[in-house]
Amino acid sequence: MFTHKGKTRTLQHNLNIASLLSFVAGMVNVAGFLAVQRLTTNVTGHFAFFVDEIFQLRFWQGLIYFLYIFFFFLGSFVSSFTVEIIAKKSDRLIYIIPTIAESIILLLLAISGQLLIDRSPHLLACALLFAMGLQNSLVTKISNATVRTTHLTGLFTDLGIELSQLFFYKKHEQRNKLISSIKLRLSIITFFFFGGLLGGILYADLKLYILAIAAAVLIGGVIYDDLKLRMKIQQRKRNLKKKRRLKKRL
C-alpha cells in the first residue's frame, strides 16, 4: 500500500491507500469546518475568497486566505522534498516518514485544538491545510498521480467522463481499464463520505479529539503495511530455504 511504487503497484494497492487516506481526509474536512467554519482539505474556495477580499481592498482578510492557500502548497512541497531526500537513503521509509509526520500534526492538533479554536482559529486551519497538503502530495507520488484524496471536484469530473465512456468503449481491455478507474474513484468518494459522516457524528462529544482517531487510522495503516511486507519477506526466505534443501537432496 505505502511501500509499492511504480510498476509494482496494482489496483488493489491504490484502492487500499485511497480508502485509508480519503477516510482520514473526510474526517479532517468535517472537523475543520465544524471547529472554525473553514474548508481544510482543499484551497479552491479559499482562492475565490482571496480574490474577492483583494478587490474589496480588505487586504488583511485577503492575507489570511492567501496563507490558507500557501500552507496547503507548503505541505505539498515539504512532502515531496522529504520523499526525494529519503529516497537517496532508504526506499522502505520513503512514504512512511511523511505519513507519520501527518499523524503527529493531527495528534498535536487534537490535543491543543480547543485552545487554538479560542485563541488562533486561523493557525488551526493553516495546520490542517498543511497536513492535507502533505497527504495529497504523498498519495499523488505513490500512485503516479492516479489517486487524490483531499478534494472531490476533480473526482466527480473524472467519474462523469469515465461513466459516459462506458457507452462507447466496447473493447474488453478498454472496458476493464475504465471499470478499474471507476471503482477507484467510487472508493475515494465513499470513504471520504464515511470519514466525514463519522467525524460529524463524533464531533458533538469529542470535538477536535476526532483528529486523534484520524491519526490512529494513519498509524494503523503504516503498521499494517509494514507487518504485511515483513511477512512477505519472511515467506520468501522460507521458500528460498526450501528450494535450497530440495536442491541439496537432489
FIKOL-680010 format. One record per residue (C-alpha): x negated, y negated, z negated; residue in three letters; residue number from 1. Coordinates in steps of 0.5 Angstrom, whole numbers. Each point is the difference from the previous one (the first is absolute). Example, Ala and Ser with C-alpha at 12.3 -4.5 7.8 and 13.67 -1.06 7.14 Angstrom:
residues 2
pt X = -25, Y = 9, Z = -16, rest = ala, nr = 1 .
pt X = -2, Y = -7, Z = 2, rest = ser, nr = 2 .
END
This chain:
residues 250
pt X = 0, Y = 0, Z = 0, rest = met, nr = 1 .
pt X = -5, Y = -5, Z = -2, rest = phe, nr = 2 .
pt X = -7, Y = 4, Z = 2, rest = thr, nr = 3 .
pt X = 2, Y = 2, Z = 7, rest = his, nr = 4 .
pt X = -1, Y = -5, Z = 5, rest = lys, nr = 5 .
pt X = -1, Y = -1, Z = 8, rest = gly, nr = 6 .
pt X = 2, Y = 6, Z = 4, rest = lys, nr = 7 .
pt X = 0, Y = 5, Z = -6, rest = thr, nr = 8 .
pt X = 7, Y = -4, Z = -2, rest = arg, nr = 9 .
pt X = 6, Y = 4, Z = 1, rest = thr, nr = 10 .
pt X = 7, Y = -3, Z = 0, rest = leu, nr = 11 .
pt X = 1, Y = 3, Z = -7, rest = gln, nr = 12 .
pt X = -6, Y = -4, Z = -3, rest = his, nr = 13 .
pt X = 4, Y = -6, Z = 3, rest = asn, nr = 14 .
pt X = 6, Y = 2, Z = -3, rest = leu, nr = 15 .
pt X = -2, Y = 1, Z = -7, rest = asn, nr = 16 .
pt X = -4, Y = -6, Z = 0, rest = ile, nr = 17 .
pt X = 5, Y = -4, Z = 3, rest = ala, nr = 18 .
pt X = 5, Y = 3, Z = -5, rest = ser, nr = 19 .
pt X = -4, Y = -2, Z = -6, rest = leu, nr = 20 .
pt X = -2, Y = -7, Z = 2, rest = leu, nr = 21 .
pt X = 7, Y = -2, Z = 2, rest = ser, nr = 22 .
pt X = 3, Y = 2, Z = -6, rest = phe, nr = 23 .
pt X = -5, Y = -4, Z = -4, rest = val, nr = 24 .
pt X = 1, Y = -6, Z = 5, rest = ala, nr = 25 .
pt X = 7, Y = 1, Z = -1, rest = gly, nr = 26 .
pt X = 0, Y = -1, Z = -8, rest = met, nr = 27 .
pt X = -5, Y = -6, Z = 0, rest = val, nr = 28 .
pt X = 4, Y = -3, Z = 5, rest = asn, nr = 29 .
pt X = 6, Y = 0, Z = -5, rest = val, nr = 30 .
pt X = -4, Y = -1, Z = -6, rest = ala, nr = 31 .
pt X = -3, Y = -6, Z = 3, rest = gly, nr = 32 .
pt X = 7, Y = -3, Z = 3, rest = phe, nr = 33 .
pt X = 3, Y = 1, Z = -7, rest = leu, nr = 34 .
pt X = -5, Y = -3, Z = -4, rest = ala, nr = 35 .
pt X = -2, Y = -6, Z = 4, rest = val, nr = 36 .
pt X = 5, Y = 0, Z = 6, rest = gln, nr = 37 .
pt X = -5, Y = 0, Z = 5, rest = arg, nr = 38 .
pt X = -2, Y = 6, Z = 5, rest = leu, nr = 39 .
pt X = -6, Y = 3, Z = -2, rest = thr, nr = 40 .
pt X = -1, Y = 5, Z = 5, rest = thr, nr = 41 .
pt X = -1, Y = -4, Z = 7, rest = asn, nr = 42 .
pt X = -1, Y = -7, Z = 2, rest = val, nr = 43 .
pt X = 5, Y = -1, Z = 6, rest = thr, nr = 44 .
pt X = 5, Y = -4, Z = -4, rest = gly, nr = 45 .
pt X = -6, Y = -4, Z = -4, rest = his, nr = 46 .
pt X = -3, Y = -3, Z = 7, rest = phe, nr = 47 .
pt X = 7, Y = -2, Z = 1, rest = ala, nr = 48 .
pt X = 1, Y = -4, Z = -6, rest = phe, nr = 49 .
pt X = -7, Y = -2, Z = 0, rest = phe, nr = 50 .
pt X = 1, Y = -4, Z = 7, rest = val, nr = 51 .
pt X = 7, Y = -3, Z = -3, rest = asp, nr = 52 .
pt X = -4, Y = -3, Z = -6, rest = glu, nr = 53 .
pt X = -5, Y = -3, Z = 4, rest = ile, nr = 54 .
pt X = 5, Y = -3, Z = 5, rest = phe, nr = 55 .
pt X = 4, Y = -3, Z = -6, rest = gln, nr = 56 .
pt X = -7, Y = -3, Z = -3, rest = leu, nr = 57 .
pt X = 0, Y = 5, Z = -6, rest = arg, nr = 58 .
pt X = -7, Y = 2, Z = 0, rest = phe, nr = 59 .
pt X = -1, Y = 3, Z = -7, rest = trp, nr = 60 .
pt X = 6, Y = 4, Z = 1, rest = gln, nr = 61 .
pt X = -3, Y = 2, Z = 7, rest = gly, nr = 62 .
pt X = -6, Y = 1, Z = -3, rest = leu, nr = 63 .
pt X = 3, Y = 6, Z = -4, rest = ile, nr = 64 .
pt X = 3, Y = 3, Z = 6, rest = tyr, nr = 65 .
pt X = -7, Y = 0, Z = 3, rest = phe, nr = 66 .
pt X = -3, Y = 3, Z = -6, rest = leu, nr = 67 .
pt X = 5, Y = 6, Z = 1, rest = tyr, nr = 68 .
pt X = -2, Y = 1, Z = 7, rest = ile, nr = 69 .
pt X = -7, Y = -1, Z = -2, rest = phe, nr = 70 .
pt X = 0, Y = 5, Z = -6, rest = phe, nr = 71 .
pt X = 3, Y = 6, Z = 5, rest = phe, nr = 72 .
pt X = -5, Y = -2, Z = 5, rest = phe, nr = 73 .
pt X = -6, Y = 1, Z = -5, rest = leu, nr = 74 .
pt X = 3, Y = 6, Z = -3, rest = gly, nr = 75 .
pt X = -1, Y = 3, Z = 7, rest = ser, nr = 76 .
pt X = -7, Y = -3, Z = 1, rest = phe, nr = 77 .
pt X = -2, Y = 3, Z = -6, rest = val, nr = 78 .
pt X = 3, Y = 7, Z = 1, rest = ser, nr = 79 .
pt X = -3, Y = 0, Z = 7, rest = ser, nr = 80 .
pt X = -7, Y = -3, Z = -2, rest = phe, nr = 81 .
pt X = 0, Y = 5, Z = -6, rest = thr, nr = 82 .
pt X = 1, Y = 6, Z = 4, rest = val, nr = 83 .
pt X = -5, Y = -2, Z = 5, rest = glu, nr = 84 .
pt X = -5, Y = 0, Z = -6, rest = ile, nr = 85 .
pt X = 2, Y = 6, Z = -3, rest = ile, nr = 86 .
pt X = -1, Y = 4, Z = 7, rest = ala, nr = 87 .
pt X = -7, Y = -1, Z = 0, rest = lys, nr = 88 .
pt X = -1, Y = 4, Z = -7, rest = lys, nr = 89 .
pt X = 6, Y = 5, Z = 0, rest = ser, nr = 90 .
pt X = 5, Y = 2, Z = 4, rest = asp, nr = 91 .
pt X = 4, Y = 3, Z = -5, rest = arg, nr = 92 .
pt X = 1, Y = -6, Z = -4, rest = leu, nr = 93 .
pt X = 2, Y = -5, Z = 6, rest = ile, nr = 94 .
pt X = 7, Y = 0, Z = -1, rest = tyr, nr = 95 .
pt X = 0, Y = 2, Z = -8, rest = ile, nr = 96 .
pt X = -3, Y = -7, Z = -2, rest = ile, nr = 97 .
pt X = 5, Y = -5, Z = 3, rest = pro, nr = 98 .
pt X = 6, Y = 5, Z = -3, rest = thr, nr = 99 .
pt X = -3, Y = 0, Z = -7, rest = ile, nr = 100 .
pt X = -1, Y = -8, Z = 1, rest = ala, nr = 101 .
pt X = 7, Y = -1, Z = 2, rest = glu, nr = 102 .
pt X = 2, Y = 5, Z = -6, rest = ser, nr = 103 .
pt X = -4, Y = -4, Z = -5, rest = ile, nr = 104 .
pt X = 3, Y = -7, Z = 2, rest = ile, nr = 105 .
pt X = 7, Y = 3, Z = 0, rest = leu, nr = 106 .
pt X = -1, Y = 2, Z = -7, rest = leu, nr = 107 .
pt X = -3, Y = -6, Z = -3, rest = leu, nr = 108 .
pt X = 6, Y = -4, Z = 3, rest = leu, nr = 109 .
pt X = 5, Y = 5, Z = -3, rest = ala, nr = 110 .
pt X = -4, Y = -2, Z = -7, rest = ile, nr = 111 .
pt X = 0, Y = -7, Z = 1, rest = ser, nr = 112 .
pt X = 6, Y = -1, Z = 4, rest = gly, nr = 113 .
pt X = 4, Y = -3, Z = -4, rest = gln, nr = 114 .
pt X = -5, Y = -5, Z = -3, rest = leu, nr = 115 .
pt X = -1, Y = -2, Z = 8, rest = leu, nr = 116 .
pt X = 7, Y = -1, Z = 1, rest = ile, nr = 117 .
pt X = 1, Y = -5, Z = -5, rest = asp, nr = 118 .
pt X = -7, Y = -4, Z = 1, rest = arg, nr = 119 .
pt X = -2, Y = 1, Z = 7, rest = ser, nr = 120 .
pt X = 5, Y = 4, Z = 5, rest = pro, nr = 121 .
pt X = -4, Y = -2, Z = 6, rest = his, nr = 122 .
pt X = -6, Y = 3, Z = -3, rest = leu, nr = 123 .
pt X = 4, Y = 7, Z = -1, rest = leu, nr = 124 .
pt X = 3, Y = -1, Z = 8, rest = ala, nr = 125 .
pt X = -7, Y = -1, Z = 2, rest = cys, nr = 126 .
pt X = -3, Y = 6, Z = -3, rest = ala, nr = 127 .
pt X = 6, Y = 4, Z = 2, rest = leu, nr = 128 .
pt X = -1, Y = -2, Z = 7, rest = leu, nr = 129 .
pt X = -8, Y = 1, Z = 0, rest = phe, nr = 130 .
pt X = 2, Y = 7, Z = -3, rest = ala, nr = 131 .
pt X = 4, Y = 1, Z = 6, rest = met, nr = 132 .
pt X = -5, Y = -2, Z = 5, rest = gly, nr = 133 .
pt X = -5, Y = 5, Z = -3, rest = leu, nr = 134 .
pt X = 5, Y = 5, Z = 1, rest = gln, nr = 135 .
pt X = 3, Y = -2, Z = 7, rest = asn, nr = 136 .
pt X = -8, Y = 0, Z = 3, rest = ser, nr = 137 .
pt X = -1, Y = 6, Z = -3, rest = leu, nr = 138 .
pt X = 5, Y = 4, Z = 3, rest = val, nr = 139 .
pt X = -1, Y = -3, Z = 7, rest = thr, nr = 140 .
pt X = -7, Y = 2, Z = 0, rest = lys, nr = 141 .
pt X = 1, Y = 7, Z = -3, rest = ile, nr = 142 .
pt X = 6, Y = 1, Z = 5, rest = ser, nr = 143 .
pt X = -3, Y = -3, Z = 6, rest = asn, nr = 144 .
pt X = 5, Y = -5, Z = 0, rest = ala, nr = 145 .
pt X = 6, Y = 5, Z = 0, rest = thr, nr = 146 .
pt X = 2, Y = -2, Z = -7, rest = val, nr = 147 .
pt X = 2, Y = -6, Z = -3, rest = arg, nr = 148 .
pt X = 4, Y = 0, Z = -7, rest = thr, nr = 149 .
pt X = 1, Y = -7, Z = -3, rest = thr, nr = 150 .
pt X = 5, Y = -3, Z = 5, rest = his, nr = 151 .
pt X = 5, Y = 3, Z = 5, rest = leu, nr = 152 .
pt X = 2, Y = -5, Z = 5, rest = thr, nr = 153 .
pt X = -5, Y = 3, Z = 5, rest = gly, nr = 154 .
pt X = 2, Y = 7, Z = -2, rest = leu, nr = 155 .
pt X = 7, Y = -1, Z = 2, rest = phe, nr = 156 .
pt X = -2, Y = -4, Z = 6, rest = thr, nr = 157 .
pt X = -4, Y = 7, Z = 2, rest = asp, nr = 158 .
pt X = 5, Y = 4, Z = -2, rest = leu, nr = 159 .
pt X = 5, Y = -3, Z = 4, rest = gly, nr = 160 .
pt X = -4, Y = 0, Z = 6, rest = ile, nr = 161 .
pt X = -2, Y = 8, Z = -1, rest = glu, nr = 162 .
pt X = 7, Y = 2, Z = -1, rest = leu, nr = 163 .
pt X = 2, Y = -3, Z = 7, rest = ser, nr = 164 .
pt X = -6, Y = 3, Z = 3, rest = gln, nr = 165 .
pt X = 3, Y = 7, Z = -2, rest = leu, nr = 166 .
pt X = 6, Y = -1, Z = 5, rest = phe, nr = 167 .
pt X = -6, Y = -1, Z = 6, rest = phe, nr = 168 .
pt X = -6, Y = 4, Z = -2, rest = tyr, nr = 169 .
pt X = 2, Y = 7, Z = 2, rest = lys, nr = 170 .
pt X = -7, Y = 4, Z = 0, rest = lys, nr = 171 .
pt X = -1, Y = 5, Z = -6, rest = his, nr = 172 .
pt X = -6, Y = -4, Z = -2, rest = glu, nr = 173 .
pt X = 2, Y = -7, Z = 0, rest = gln, nr = 174 .
pt X = 6, Y = 2, Z = -4, rest = arg, nr = 175 .
pt X = -4, Y = 4, Z = -5, rest = asn, nr = 176 .
pt X = -4, Y = -6, Z = -1, rest = lys, nr = 177 .
pt X = 6, Y = -5, Z = 0, rest = leu, nr = 178 .
pt X = 3, Y = 4, Z = -6, rest = ile, nr = 179 .
pt X = -6, Y = 1, Z = -4, rest = ser, nr = 180 .
pt X = -1, Y = -8, Z = 0, rest = ser, nr = 181 .
pt X = 8, Y = -1, Z = -1, rest = ile, nr = 182 .
pt X = -1, Y = 5, Z = -6, rest = lys, nr = 183 .
pt X = -6, Y = -4, Z = -3, rest = leu, nr = 184 .
pt X = 4, Y = -7, Z = 1, rest = arg, nr = 185 .
pt X = 6, Y = 3, Z = -4, rest = leu, nr = 186 .
pt X = -4, Y = 3, Z = -5, rest = ser, nr = 187 .
pt X = -3, Y = -7, Z = -2, rest = ile, nr = 188 .
pt X = 7, Y = -3, Z = 0, rest = ile, nr = 189 .
pt X = 3, Y = 5, Z = -4, rest = thr, nr = 190 .
pt X = -6, Y = 0, Z = -5, rest = phe, nr = 191 .
pt X = 0, Y = -8, Z = 0, rest = phe, nr = 192 .
pt X = 7, Y = 0, Z = -2, rest = phe, nr = 193 .
pt X = 0, Y = 5, Z = -5, rest = phe, nr = 194 .
pt X = -6, Y = -3, Z = -3, rest = gly, nr = 195 .
pt X = 4, Y = -7, Z = 0, rest = gly, nr = 196 .
pt X = 6, Y = 4, Z = -3, rest = leu, nr = 197 .
pt X = -4, Y = 3, Z = -6, rest = leu, nr = 198 .
pt X = -3, Y = -7, Z = -1, rest = gly, nr = 199 .
pt X = 6, Y = -3, Z = 0, rest = gly, nr = 200 .
pt X = 4, Y = 5, Z = -5, rest = ile, nr = 201 .
pt X = -6, Y = 0, Z = -5, rest = leu, nr = 202 .
pt X = -2, Y = -8, Z = 0, rest = tyr, nr = 203 .
pt X = 6, Y = -1, Z = -4, rest = ala, nr = 204 .
pt X = -3, Y = 4, Z = -6, rest = asp, nr = 205 .
pt X = -8, Y = 0, Z = 2, rest = leu, nr = 206 .
pt X = -1, Y = -7, Z = 3, rest = lys, nr = 207 .
pt X = -7, Y = 0, Z = 3, rest = leu, nr = 208 .
pt X = -2, Y = 6, Z = -3, rest = tyr, nr = 209 .
pt X = 3, Y = 4, Z = 6, rest = ile, nr = 210 .
pt X = -6, Y = -2, Z = 3, rest = leu, nr = 211 .
pt X = -4, Y = 5, Z = -4, rest = ala, nr = 212 .
pt X = 5, Y = 5, Z = 3, rest = ile, nr = 213 .
pt X = -3, Y = -2, Z = 7, rest = ala, nr = 214 .
pt X = -7, Y = 0, Z = -3, rest = ala, nr = 215 .
pt X = 1, Y = 7, Z = -2, rest = ala, nr = 216 .
pt X = 3, Y = 2, Z = 6, rest = val, nr = 217 .
pt X = -6, Y = -2, Z = 4, rest = leu, nr = 218 .
pt X = -5, Y = 3, Z = -5, rest = ile, nr = 219 .
pt X = 4, Y = 7, Z = 0, rest = gly, nr = 220 .
pt X = -1, Y = 0, Z = 8, rest = gly, nr = 221 .
pt X = -7, Y = -1, Z = 0, rest = val, nr = 222 .
pt X = -1, Y = 5, Z = -6, rest = ile, nr = 223 .
pt X = 5, Y = 5, Z = 4, rest = tyr, nr = 224 .
pt X = -4, Y = -1, Z = 7, rest = asp, nr = 225 .
pt X = -7, Y = 1, Z = -4, rest = asp, nr = 226 .
pt X = 2, Y = 6, Z = -3, rest = leu, nr = 227 .
pt X = 3, Y = 3, Z = 7, rest = lys, nr = 228 .
pt X = -6, Y = -2, Z = 3, rest = leu, nr = 229 .
pt X = -4, Y = 4, Z = -5, rest = arg, nr = 230 .
pt X = 4, Y = 6, Z = 0, rest = met, nr = 231 .
pt X = -1, Y = 0, Z = 8, rest = lys, nr = 232 .
pt X = -8, Y = -1, Z = -1, rest = ile, nr = 233 .
pt X = 0, Y = 6, Z = -5, rest = gln, nr = 234 .
pt X = 5, Y = 4, Z = 4, rest = gln, nr = 235 .
pt X = -5, Y = -1, Z = 6, rest = arg, nr = 236 .
pt X = -6, Y = 2, Z = -5, rest = lys, nr = 237 .
pt X = 3, Y = 6, Z = -2, rest = arg, nr = 238 .
pt X = 2, Y = 2, Z = 8, rest = asn, nr = 239 .
pt X = -7, Y = -1, Z = 2, rest = leu, nr = 240 .
pt X = -3, Y = 4, Z = -6, rest = lys, nr = 241 .
pt X = 5, Y = 6, Z = 2, rest = lys, nr = 242 .
pt X = -3, Y = -1, Z = 7, rest = lys, nr = 243 .
pt X = -7, Y = 1, Z = -2, rest = arg, nr = 244 .
pt X = 2, Y = 6, Z = -4, rest = arg, nr = 245 .
pt X = 3, Y = 3, Z = 6, rest = leu, nr = 246 .
pt X = -6, Y = -1, Z = 4, rest = lys, nr = 247 .
pt X = -5, Y = 3, Z = -5, rest = lys, nr = 248 .
pt X = 5, Y = 6, Z = -1, rest = arg, nr = 249 .
pt X = 0, Y = 1, Z = 8, rest = leu, nr = 250 .
END
